[in-house]
């Protein structure tokens, strides 16, 4: 048997929200091309058919779509440098004021979510009591620490300063390496 031929397998994707299934159905052709799989939708059951790795990646992309990320952001997970991370608010704090914590994470008209994403080169969504992040692996620690700090009551300005400091540090270290290649 030729080792270049990858065997196709079918995988049933777990339970997804109805809005996610509609989003997948509306963009099925684009997703099939990007994911290199065949997508079947029968009522609320989604089946993907492709190589084992492509089916796994499809599942990760659908997971991101289920957390309300746009399709183009969800497809970033096809790049091995990007990670999807979930932070469960109730696992971080025992406080009973979850609606206030959620409001602090969202910010006025979504400003906090937007600034967190911009400062950390990541994408952040909030669904129920779960904060989800898609970010390059090198940034995931900083953005999760920032979100945990917000959940624990840190002021937004302090969290922004933390992310800005880390961003400047990374830029400085990259410039330092590229300016002096002899130190590699």
N, C-alpha and C positions, 0 to 999 in steps of 0.2 A: 504494500500500500504506500502511496506517495505521501511523504511526511509534510509536504507543502499544503496539502488539502486539509483544511480545518473542518472537523465534524460540526454539523449544526445541531444545536440542542434547543429545546423549548423550555422556557421558564415562565411560570405564572407569577406576576407581580402581586405583592401583598395588597392590603386594603388601602385604597386611595380615596380622597374626598371627591365627591361628584364634580366639583369645579375643576379639579386636576384632570379627571378623565375627559371632561369637555375640552380642556386646554390641549391635552395630548391628541384628541381626535381632530381638533382644528388644525394642528400643525404636524399631523402624522407623517406626511411625505418628507418634510424637512427633518424631522426626528429620525426617520428610517435612514435617510442618507447620512446624517451626522453620526448616528449610532451604529451604522452598518448592520442593522437588524431588520427583521420583518415584524411589524407591530399589528396584533389582532385585538380588536375590542369587541367583546360580546357582553352586552348589558354593563355590568360593573366589573367585569373581569378583563384584565389586560394580560396578553401573552406576548412575549418576545421570542423570536427565533433567530439565532445567529450563533456565532462562536461563544464559547464559555466566557471569555473576557469581555466581549461586546455586550452580552446579556447582563453581566455584572455591572458594567458601566451604565447600561440603560437603566438598571434598577436604581443606581445612585442618582442619575439625572432625574428620574421620576420622583425619587425621594425629595430632591431639591424643589421640583415643581410643586409637590404636595405641601411644601413649607412656604409657598407663595413667592418663590423667586421667579423672575421672568425666564423665558426659554433661553435667551442668549447668555444669561448669567448661569443658569443650570448646566448649560453645555460646557462651561469652563471646567467642570469636573472631569471632562475627557482628558484634560491635561493633568498628568500625574503630580504636578506641583501644587494643584489646588485641592483643598480639603473642605468638606462639609462638617461643621461642628455644631452640636446642639447643647444649649445651656438651659437646664431646667431650673426655673426661678425657685420653685419649692424645695429643691435640693440644696440651694445656696442659703436661703433664709428661712427662719421659722416664724417670721413676722406675719401677722394676719392681714396687713395692709397691702395685699397683692395688687389691687387696682392702682394704688398710688405708685408702687414700684414700676408697674407697667407704664404708667403715665410718664414717669421720670425717664424711662428708657426711650419712649417714643419722642418726648419733647413736644414743644409747641409746634403744631402743624408738621410733625415728623422731623423737626430740625435735628434733634439729638441723634436719631438713627442715621440721618444723612451725614452729619459731621463725623460720627464714629467711622462710617464707611470711608469717607474721604481721607481722614487722617491715618487710617490703617490700611489703605488700599484693599478694602474688602467690601463685601455686601452683607447687610444685616437685615433680618426680618424678625418680627415678633408675632407669634401665633399662640393664642391662649396663654399658657404660662411657659412657653418655650421660646428662647431667643436662638435663632439659627444664623450661622455665619458661613459664608463661602469666602475663603481667602487663600492666598499663596501660603504654603506651609511655613515659610519664614516669618509670616506675620500673625499666624494663628494664636500664638501664645500671648502677644501683646493685646490683641482685640478681645480675647476671652478674659484676660486679667482686667481689662478696662470695663467690660460688661459686668463682671463679678463685683468690681468696686462700686459701680452704679447700683447694683442690686443691694449691696451692703450699706448704701447710704452716702457714698462719696458725692461731692458736688460735681456737676457736669464740667465746670471750668477746670477742676483739678484733674479729672479724667482726660480732658482734651490736652492739658499740659503734658500729662504722662505720655500720651500717644505722639504728640508733637516732638517731645524730647527723644523718643525712640526712633521716630522717623528721621530726625536730624542726625542721630547717631549712625543709622544705617547709611544715609547719604554720605556722611563724612567718611565712614570706613570703606565704602565702595570707591569714593574719590581717592582716598589714600592708597588703596591697592592699585587702581588704574594709573595713578600718577607716578608710582614707583614700581614698575614691573620687576626690577632686579631683586626685590624683597620676596618674590614668590618663590 
